[in-house]
């Protein structure tokens, strides 16, 4: 699975968990240091820098998804294997 395919699958999974993904263009921020997971009132959000690498976006989304129980959620086997490897 390519980085692009993995990112798409992570974004789809986040969407199914009602995690809002916002892509921001922070001009004065380093794309490798900008972004993260937060909760505002009852809404979970992931903020990604528009110029961040696929790897950085994947890292941020993976870290966010670690906060959720994913055992009963359908996902492609390759994605489940990736997330299991990252959480062990």
Secondary structure, 3 states (H helix, E strand, C coil): CCHHHHHHHHHHHHHHCCEEEEEECCCCCCCCCCEEEEEECCEEEEEEECCCCHHHHHHHHHHHHCCCCCCCCCCCHHHHHHHHHHHC
